[in-house]
Amino acid sequence: MLKLLSVLIVLFVALAGTSFAASKAEVENQFRLWLQKDLWPEAEKAGISAAAFSAAFRDVRLDWDLPDLAPPGFPKPKERKQSQAEFSSPGSYFSEKRLQGLAATGRGLASTHASTLKKIERIYGVPGPIVLAIWGRESGFGRAKIPHPIMDVLATKAFMSTRPELFRRELIAALHMLTSGDVRQAEMRGSWAGAMGQPQFLPSSFLKYAVDFDGDGRRDIWTSVPDSLASIANYLADKGWQSGRDWGFEVSIPAAVSCAQEGPDLARPIADWAEMGITRVSGKPFPPAERSASGMMLVPAGRHGPSFVVTPNFYVIKEYNNSDLYALFIGNLADRIAAGSGAFRAKWGDVGKMLRSDVLGMQKALVAVGYDVGKVDGLPGYKTRRSLGDWQAKSGIAPTCFPDASLKAMLR
């Protein structure tokens, strides 16, 4: 009996494997039909020739190892539960060892590429250390391995990812790249998410922002350092970089000054923040040219971590990657490259260990009493932080402007 059961189990597993392989082959066939019946009409409408389309997809294959796939006929990917711990302490983002290594390399490259960076700043208004910091963060100054054939990635994700429309647009943009003559398909490599080259541009960003800065007639963000650096600067300039301004300053906010005043919609002259008693932790005054210009309070960990007055350039950096922590990382790395400065003075507190569902509950409770918390998603963005701080003050609690477990029972 046991022997028969074992045979049946082996047979079931073999049949299941065959069924899966057949399903996978069926998806491959659907993909080829999709290319011709669905994608080709759109590409033709966008101005791609039949010959260029055929050549671009001749060797393209579905990459089944990519994340976030939803193949037709396969079980849908499981949604992440809101109860998962989706965020950690902001301090974990700022690896001191990594920042020191990037800064040391960045300072050396600032000297190596000094003339190129000076020309870039003259044309685009973006300081060299900012460009170098993004270059270092995105691709390790061009040294990181960029393993994926980008057409495989984009075609796979346009056909069977959880966000097909985004990648469909990028796939059409990639076809325009190939017809431009800037890059050969074999050289067009990127990340699993479709970001390409040393600046990690999506194809649509390449078409809009990549520049030929070395004068060889091609926009080459894979092997040309001048093209890569100038393309980063061109991106930031187009997004509104204000020449001559800093990205921001680490500050000390007196206890009597509310932490519930952060956000780009609450900008005021930096001189006003100084009059409230907000000072730079370096002990230096705010630069005279900055005092009359606008600045915004930023407290990414509330009262539990470093505080900042940032300029509009901080939000330009966020256009590259929509994350406060990313922009702070770039700003801090740029400062280290430019002036040899170090880590932020204030320490990141032990925050961020709450379940996302608990923060979601707080957000819903704040919305119920009239607060605008931004996205009700269980993540403590600036609107959630300042709403929480205002609610704490009105409830007789010392404002921390950050969710913690002690507030769960009080805020329902």
C-alpha positions in Angstrom: 0.0 0.0 0.0 2.8 2.4 0.9 4.6 1.5 -2.3 1.5 2.3 -4.3 1.0 5.6 -2.5 4.6 6.6 -3.2 4.2 5.8 -6.9 1.0 7.9 -7.0 2.8 10.8 -5.4 5.7 10.6 -7.8 3.2 10.4 -10.7 1.3 13.5 -9.4 4.4 15.5 -9.1 5.5 14.6 -12.6 2.1 15.5 -14.1 2.1 18.8 -12.1 5.5 19.6 -13.5 4.3 18.8 -17.0 1.2 20.9 -16.6 3.2 23.9 -15.4 5.7 23.5 -18.3 2.8 23.4 -20.7 1.3 26.5 -19.1 4.6 28.3 -19.4 4.9 27.3 -23.1 1.4 28.6 -23.6 2.3 31.9 -22.1 5.3 32.1 -24.4 3.0 31.6 -27.4 0.6 34.2 -26.1 3.5 36.6 -25.8 4.4 36.2 -29.5 0.8 36.8 -30.5 0.6 39.8 -28.2 3.7 41.3 -29.9 2.1 41.1 -33.3 -1.6 41.6 -32.6 -1.4 44.1 -29.7 2.0 45.9 -29.5 2.8 46.2 -33.1 -0.2 48.4 -34.0 0.7 50.7 -31.2 4.4 50.8 -32.2 3.4 51.5 -35.8 1.2 54.3 -34.7 4.1 55.7 -32.7 6.3 55.8 -35.9 8.2 52.6 -35.6 8.8 50.8 -38.9 8.0 47.1 -39.4 11.7 46.3 -40.1 12.8 48.1 -36.8 10.1 46.3 -34.8 11.0 42.9 -36.2 14.7 43.4 -35.6 14.1 44.7 -32.0 12.1 41.6 -31.0 13.9 38.9 -33.0 15.9 37.7 -30.0 13.7 39.0 -27.1 12.7 36.4 -24.6 10.4 36.5 -21.5 12.5 36.7 -18.3 10.6 34.5 -15.8 13.0 35.4 -13.0 12.0 39.0 -12.8 10.0 40.1 -9.7 6.4 41.4 -9.7 5.2 39.2 -12.6 1.6 38.2 -13.2 1.6 35.6 -16.1 -1.8 35.0 -17.7 -3.4 31.8 -16.4 -1.1 31.6 -13.4 -2.2 32.3 -9.8 -2.3 36.0 -9.0 0.6 37.3 -6.9 -0.4 37.5 -3.2 -1.0 41.0 -2.0 1.2 42.1 0.9 -0.7 42.2 4.1 -1.1 45.6 5.7 0.0 44.0 9.0 3.5 43.5 7.8 6.3 45.7 9.2 6.7 47.7 6.0 9.2 50.3 7.3 12.1 50.4 9.6 14.0 53.1 11.4 15.1 55.8 9.0 18.6 55.4 10.4 19.1 52.0 8.8 19.1 53.8 5.4 22.3 55.7 6.2 25.0 53.1 6.4 28.0 55.1 7.6 30.5 52.6 6.1 28.8 52.9 2.7 28.6 56.7 2.8 32.2 57.0 3.8 33.3 54.7 0.9 31.2 56.6 -1.6 32.4 60.0 -0.4 36.1 58.9 -0.6 35.6 57.7 -4.1 33.5 60.7 -5.0 36.2 63.1 -3.9 38.8 61.3 -6.1 36.4 61.4 -9.1 35.7 65.1 -8.4 39.4 65.8 -9.1 39.5 63.4 -12.1 36.5 64.9 -13.8 37.0 68.5 -12.5 36.9 70.2 -15.9 33.8 68.2 -17.0 31.9 69.0 -13.8 32.8 72.7 -14.0 31.4 72.8 -17.5 28.3 71.0 -16.5 27.7 73.4 -13.6 28.2 76.3 -15.9 25.6 75.0 -18.4 23.0 73.4 -16.1 23.6 75.2 -12.8 23.8 71.9 -10.8 26.9 71.6 -8.5 29.3 68.8 -9.2 29.0 67.2 -5.8 25.2 66.7 -6.3 25.8 65.1 -9.7 28.5 62.9 -8.3 26.4 61.8 -5.3 23.5 60.7 -7.6 26.0 58.9 -9.9 27.5 57.1 -6.9 24.1 56.2 -5.4 22.6 55.0 -8.6 25.4 52.9 -10.1 28.5 53.1 -7.8 30.0 55.7 -10.1 29.4 53.5 -13.1 31.1 50.4 -11.6 28.0 48.5 -10.6 27.0 45.5 -12.8 24.0 46.2 -14.9 23.0 42.7 -16.0 19.7 42.6 -17.8 19.0 43.0 -21.6 16.6 45.9 -21.3 14.3 44.8 -24.1 13.8 41.4 -22.3 12.9 43.3 -19.1 10.5 45.8 -20.7 8.8 43.2 -22.9 8.3 40.8 -20.0 6.9 43.5 -17.7 4.8 45.1 -20.4 3.2 41.7 -21.2 2.9 40.1 -17.7 3.8 42.4 -14.8 1.6 43.9 -12.1 2.1 47.3 -13.8 1.9 46.5 -17.5 0.8 50.0 -18.7 3.9 51.7 -17.3 6.2 49.2 -18.9 4.3 49.3 -22.2 5.0 53.0 -22.5 8.6 52.4 -21.6 8.9 49.6 -24.2 7.7 51.9 -27.0 10.2 54.5 -25.8 12.9 51.9 -25.9 12.0 51.2 -29.6 12.5 54.9 -30.3 15.9 54.7 -28.6 16.9 51.9 -30.9 15.8 53.8 -34.0 17.7 56.9 -32.8 21.1 55.3 -33.4 22.3 56.3 -29.9 22.7 52.7 -28.7 22.9 49.2 -30.1 20.5 46.7 -28.7 23.2 44.5 -27.3 24.6 47.4 -25.3 21.2 48.5 -23.9 21.3 46.9 -20.5 19.6 47.9 -17.3 18.2 46.8 -14.0 15.3 44.3 -13.3 13.1 47.4 -13.0 14.0 48.8 -16.5 16.4 51.5 -15.4 19.4 51.9 -17.7 23.0 52.8 -17.6 25.0 54.8 -15.1 22.3 57.4 -14.3 19.6 54.6 -14.2 17.2 56.2 -16.6 14.0 54.6 -17.8 13.8 54.8 -21.7 11.4 57.8 -21.5 13.8 59.7 -19.4 16.6 58.8 -21.7 14.8 60.3 -24.7 14.0 63.5 -22.8 17.1 64.1 -20.7 20.1 62.2 -22.0 22.7 64.4 -23.7 25.8 63.9 -25.9 28.3 65.8 -23.8 31.5 64.3 -25.1 30.7 65.3 -28.7 30.9 61.8 -30.3 27.4 62.1 -31.8 25.8 59.6 -29.5 24.0 59.9 -26.2 25.8 57.1 -24.3 24.9 56.7 -20.6 26.5 53.2 -20.5 30.2 53.9 -21.1 30.6 57.7 -21.4 31.2 59.5 -18.1 30.6 63.0 -19.5 27.3 61.9 -21.1 26.2 60.2 -17.9 27.1 63.2 -15.6 25.6 65.8 -17.9 22.4 63.8 -18.4 21.9 63.7 -14.6 22.4 67.4 -14.4 20.1 68.0 -17.4 17.4 66.0 -15.6 17.7 68.0 -12.4 17.8 71.3 -14.3 14.6 70.5 -16.2 12.9 69.6 -12.9 13.7 73.0 -11.5 17.1 73.1 -9.8 17.7 76.5 -8.5 21.3 77.5 -9.3 23.3 78.9 -6.4 21.1 77.4 -3.7 22.0 74.6 -1.3 19.8 71.5 -0.9 19.2 72.1 2.8 20.7 72.3 6.3 20.6 70.1 9.4 19.1 72.2 12.2 18.2 72.2 15.8 14.5 73.0 16.5 13.7 74.3 20.0 11.2 72.4 22.1 8.9 75.4 22.0 8.7 75.4 18.2 6.1 72.9 16.9 7.4 70.0 14.8 4.0 70.0 13.0 5.1 72.6 10.5 6.9 70.5 7.9 6.1 70.1 4.2 6.6 71.9 0.9 3.2 73.6 1.2 4.3 75.3 4.4 7.4 77.0 3.0 8.5 80.4 4.4 11.7 82.5 4.2 14.6 80.8 6.0 15.0 84.0 8.0 11.6 83.3 9.5 12.7 79.9 10.7 15.8 81.5 12.1 13.7 84.0 14.0 11.9 81.2 15.7 15.2 80.0 17.2 15.9 77.3 14.6 19.7 77.1 14.1 22.1 75.1 12.1 23.8 72.3 14.1 27.1 73.3 12.6 26.9 76.5 14.5 27.2 78.5 11.3 24.6 81.0 10.4 22.4 80.4 7.4 24.1 81.9 4.3 22.9 85.5 3.6 21.7 84.5 0.1 19.5 81.8 1.6 17.9 83.8 4.3 15.4 85.6 2.1 14.7 82.5 0.0 12.1 79.9 0.9 12.8 76.9 3.0 10.8 74.0 4.5 10.9 72.2 7.8 11.6 68.5 7.5 11.5 66.0 10.4 11.6 62.5 8.8 11.6 60.8 12.2 9.7 63.5 14.1 11.5 64.5 17.3 13.3 61.1 17.3 16.0 62.0 14.7 17.8 64.8 12.8 15.8 67.8 11.7 16.3 69.9 8.6 15.4 73.1 6.9 15.4 72.2 3.2 15.2 74.3 0.0 13.2 73.6 -3.1 16.3 71.8 -4.5 15.6 69.0 -2.0 12.3 68.3 -3.7 14.1 68.4 -7.1 16.3 65.6 -5.9 13.2 63.7 -4.9 12.1 63.9 -8.5 14.9 61.4 -9.2 13.6 59.1 -6.5 10.5 60.1 -4.6 11.8 59.5 -1.1 12.8 61.9 1.7 15.5 59.5 2.8 16.9 59.2 -0.7 17.1 63.0 -1.0 18.8 63.3 2.4 21.3 60.5 1.4 22.2 62.4 -1.8 22.4 65.8 0.1 24.6 64.3 2.8 26.8 62.5 0.4 27.2 65.6 -1.7 28.3 67.6 1.4 30.8 64.9 2.2 32.3 65.0 -1.3 32.4 68.9 -1.3 33.5 69.7 2.2 34.6 66.5 3.8 31.7 66.7 6.3 30.4 63.6 8.1 27.2 62.1 9.3 24.2 64.0 10.5 24.8 65.3 14.1 21.6 64.1 15.6 21.1 60.4 16.0 18.2 58.5 14.5 16.0 57.2 17.3 14.7 53.6 17.6 11.6 54.2 15.6 9.8 52.6 12.7 9.1 49.2 14.3 5.4 49.6 14.3 3.2 47.5 12.1 1.9 49.2 9.0 -1.7 48.3 10.0 -1.2 50.2 13.3 -0.1 53.3 11.5 -3.0 52.9 9.1 -5.4 52.8 12.0 -3.9 56.1 13.3 -4.3 57.7 9.9 -7.9 56.7 9.7 -8.6 58.1 13.1 -6.9 61.4 12.2 -8.9 61.6 9.0 -12.1 61.0 11.0 -11.5 64.1 13.0 -10.7 66.3 10.0 -6.9 65.9 9.4 -5.3 65.6 5.9 -2.8 62.8 6.3 -2.0 62.4 2.7 -2.1 58.8 1.5 -3.9 56.6 4.0 -1.4 53.7 3.4 0.2 52.9 6.8 3.3 54.9 6.0 4.2 58.0 8.0 4.7 60.7 5.4 5.0 64.4 6.2 1.3 65.1 6.3 0.7 62.2 8.7 3.6 63.3 10.8 2.4 66.9 11.1 -1.2 65.9 11.6 -0.1 63.6 14.4 2.0 66.4 16.0 -0.9 68.8 15.9 -3.3 66.2 17.4 -0.7 65.5 20.2 -0.5 69.2 21.1 -4.2 69.6 21.2 -4.5 66.5 23.3 -2.1 67.7 25.9 0.7 65.4 24.8 4.2 66.6 24.0 4.4 66.5 20.2 6.7 64.0 18.7 5.3 64.1 15.2 5.9 60.4 14.7 3.7 57.3 15.4 4.7 55.1 18.3 3.0 52.2 20.1 2.0 54.3 23.1 -0.4 56.3 20.9 -2.3 53.3 19.6 -4.8 53.1 22.4 -5.3 56.9 22.5 -5.8 57.4 18.8 -8.6 55.2 17.5 
